[in-house]
Amino acid sequence: MKVLIVSSKYLPEYSGSGLRAHNTYKRLSKKFDIKFEVITSSTGNYESKKYQIDGINVQRITSKKFRILNKIFGKIILKRIMNAFLTIVEYRIVKKEIKKKKFDLIHTFGISPATISAVNFSRKNKIPLIMEIVNPIKTPYQFLPLQRLFGRYDLKTNCVITAISKSIGKMCFNYNLKNNVWIRPNPVDENKFNVPSKNIKNKLRKELSSFSSDDIVLVYVAKYLKRKNHTFLLDVLSQLPEKYKLILGGPLLEKNDLLEGYKIDNFYKFEQKAKKLGIENRVKISHGFLNMEDYISCADISCFPSYNEAMGTPLLESIACGVPVIANKDEDSFNEWIINNENGYLEILDPEKWALRIKNLSEIITKEKQIIMSKKIIELSSSKKIDQNYHKLLNELSYAKNKNINIVEILNND
C-alpha cells in the first residue's frame, strides 16, 4: 500500500502535526507493508523544493512570488483576499503534482493550500481519504475561495475524519458527520515516554541545565508562537521562591513566517524580561529542535499556558512520564485530560494563582501517583494501539469502493 501524506507543514520545518505525521508513518512502514511520500506547504519557507528526510521523499510546494506579495500587502489589502489568491495559485500547483503520483490513499494533516488541494482532488476523483483535523476550526470542509457557495462536497464516502479532541469531534457531529469520525488522542510512544528513575532524571537535568536535584524545575517546550504564551511563565516564576526554576525551549519561527511569534531577531526579549524581573539565573531559555522526552523527564512540573490548542501532545507525554501538569483552564482541550489534584491543575492565566497551584503540585505528587497517572494515559494514547487502528483503517479504505465508513465496526473487528 502506498499513502500520499499531504501536510500543512513538514520536517525540517517544525509543527506538531508534521512531526506526528512523520513519526506515525515511520512506525507504520516498519510494522506493516506501507510506503509513503509527502507533499507539504510552508508558512516560513518560500522556496519549492524536493528533498529527503530519514529516507522519505518530500516535496515542498509554495508560490514564492505570491508569498512575498502576501507578506508585503497582506496588512494593507484585506488579508482574506490575499490568502484567497495565494490558495488558488498554490492549489493549481499542488493539483498538478498530485496527478503525477501513484498512490492508494491520501492522508492530510492540518489545513493549508496543499491540504485543501488534496482533499478536493480526492473527493472529485473518489480517492480514499483520511483527513486529520489538528486545530480548532469552524468546519471540517476545506473549501477553495467561493467554493462554499456551491454546497458541500462528500466527506462520508471512502473517508475517515480524525479528530484529535472531543471538541473537534463535536464540531464534526454538527455537520452530520459521525460514523466516520475517529476521536482519539495524539499517540504517545510508550517506549520513549515513561516514568524515569531518580538517577536518570538528575542526569538529564545536569546535562540540560545548571539546576540541581534539590530544585523544583518547571518546563515548557513549544514553538515560539505568540499564542503559546511563553512569557507568561516568567511572570509566574517571579512569584515563586528561589528553589523554583524554569526551562523554556522550542523552535523559533522562520524569518519569513507570517505567523505571530518570536524569530531570531526578537528572541532577546525573553532574556530582557527575565533580567527585568530579577530571575535571569533561574531560567534556562533555549531554541531549536529539542529532544522532548529528555526535557520532560528532567522536570518536576510541565506548564501549558497557551491561549489556543487543539491537543498538545507534550501534555500527554508529560503525564506519561509521571510529570504533573498545569494548564490554561480556559482552553477546552486541556479540560479533557487534566484532573485537579490527580495529574495536575487547571487554572486561569493569573501569575499569582499559577504560583499557588505550582507550590501545591510540588507537595502532593508522590511516586505512586506518578505511576498511576502514567499508566492511565498510556492506556488511552498508546502509539502501539493507535498504529494498529490506523492499519485497520488504511486496509478498509484501500479496498472499499464507494462505501460509507463506520469507525466503530472497523476498529472493533479483530
Secondary structure, DSSP 8 states (H G I E B T S, - for coil): -EEEEEESS-TTS--HHHHHHHHHHHHHHHHSS-EEEEEE--SS----EEEEETTEEEEE---HHHHHHHHHHTTTS-HHHHHHHHHHHHHHHHHHHHHH---SEEEEES-SHHHHHHHHHHHHTT--EEEEE-S--S-S----TTGGGG-----SBTEEEEESSHHHHHHHHTTT--TTEEE----B-TTTSS---HHHHHHHHHHH-S--TTSEEEEEE---BGGG-TTHHHHHHTTS-TTEEEEEE-----TT--SSB--TTTTHHHHHHHHHHT-GGGEEE--S---HHHHHHT-SEEEE--S--S--HHHHHHHHTT--EEEETT-HHHHTT--BTTTEEEE-S-HHHHHHHHHHHHHH--HHHHHHHHHHHHHHHBHHHHHHHHHHHHHHHHH-SS-B--HHHHHT--
